[in-house]
Amino acid sequence: MVERAMRERGWGYGRLGAYISDPPPGATYDATQMKRVCTGRVRSLDRELVRRLISVLDLDAADAWEAAGLWPDGFGADDYRDFVLAGGTSASALAVQDMGTKRNRYPRALRLVHAA
């Protein structure tokens, strides 16, 4: 999902990192860090990073949040119940489905990178 959006814009990891970084002294992302995010070599994604990726790359918010295995701010217990009743599944269940019986060390990052 992320790499496809980068390719559509002709961006590399460094440019993406520059666009999603805060002005100093905020969070900054260089090309190496962005490559780790995009190749699934981070253990988890934080909400702010996902929020910035959605904004900068104009990703579908629902697909991106689901792929990251995170809920957006304001998503409460009632929303989760509605999600489950509608046939949704949990992030841990998705990780098990994705990896079969293997242990998935980076389930959230991999789903965000490889989601359709």
C-alpha positions in Angstrom: 0.0 0.0 0.0 2.7 2.5 1.0 5.2 1.5 -1.6 2.6 1.6 -4.3 1.6 5.1 -3.4 5.3 6.1 -3.3 5.8 4.7 -6.8 2.8 6.5 -8.1 4.3 9.8 -7.0 7.9 8.9 -8.0 9.1 9.3 -4.4 11.9 7.4 -2.7 12.2 6.6 1.0 14.1 9.9 1.7 11.4 12.1 0.2 8.6 10.2 2.1 10.6 10.6 5.3 11.0 14.3 4.7 7.3 14.8 4.0 6.1 12.9 7.1 8.7 14.3 9.5 7.8 17.0 12.1 9.8 20.2 12.1 12.6 20.0 14.8 12.4 19.0 17.6 9.6 16.7 16.5 9.9 13.2 15.0 12.1 12.9 12.0 12.4 10.0 9.6 15.4 9.5 7.3 15.6 7.2 4.3 16.8 4.2 6.3 14.0 4.5 8.8 11.4 4.8 6.1 12.8 1.8 4.3 12.5 -0.2 7.6 8.9 0.9 7.9 8.1 0.0 4.2 9.8 -3.3 4.3 8.2 -4.4 7.6 11.3 -4.3 9.7 9.7 -2.4 12.6 8.0 -4.2 15.4 5.0 -1.9 15.5 3.6 1.2 14.0 2.4 4.1 16.1 -0.8 6.0 15.4 1.0 9.2 14.6 3.1 7.6 11.9 0.0 5.9 10.3 -1.9 9.2 10.5 0.9 10.9 8.6 1.2 8.2 6.0 -2.5 8.4 5.3 -2.3 12.2 5.0 0.8 12.5 2.9 0.1 9.6 0.6 -3.6 10.2 0.4 -4.3 6.6 1.4 -7.8 5.2 2.1 -8.0 5.8 5.9 -10.1 2.7 6.7 -7.8 0.4 4.7 -4.6 1.9 6.2 -5.8 1.6 9.8 -6.9 -1.9 9.2 -3.7 -2.9 7.5 -1.6 -1.4 10.3 -3.6 -3.3 12.9 -4.4 -0.1 14.8 -7.6 1.7 15.6 -7.8 5.4 14.9 -8.3 7.8 17.8 -11.8 7.9 19.1 -12.5 4.3 18.2 -14.2 3.0 21.3 -15.5 -0.2 22.8 -18.9 0.2 21.1 -17.2 0.7 17.7 -15.2 -2.4 18.3 -18.3 -4.4 19.1 -20.0 -3.2 15.9 -16.8 -4.1 14.0 -16.8 -7.6 15.3 -20.6 -8.1 14.8 -20.1 -6.9 11.2 -17.6 -9.8 10.6 -14.4 -8.0 11.4 -11.5 -9.7 13.0 -8.7 -8.8 15.4 -5.2 -7.9 14.5 -3.8 -11.0 16.3 -6.2 -13.2 14.3 -5.0 -11.6 11.0 -1.4 -12.2 12.0 -2.1 -15.9 12.6 -3.9 -16.1 9.2 -1.1 -14.4 7.4 1.7 -16.5 8.8 0.1 -19.9 9.3 1.7 -21.5 12.2 4.9 -19.4 12.1 5.4 -16.7 14.7 4.8 -13.3 13.1 7.3 -10.9 14.6 6.1 -7.8 12.7 2.4 -8.4 11.9 1.3 -4.7 11.8 4.1 -3.4 9.6 3.9 -6.2 7.2 0.2 -5.9 6.6 0.5 -2.1 6.0 3.3 -2.7 3.5 1.7 -5.6 1.7 -2.0 -4.7 1.8 -3.7 -4.5 -1.6 
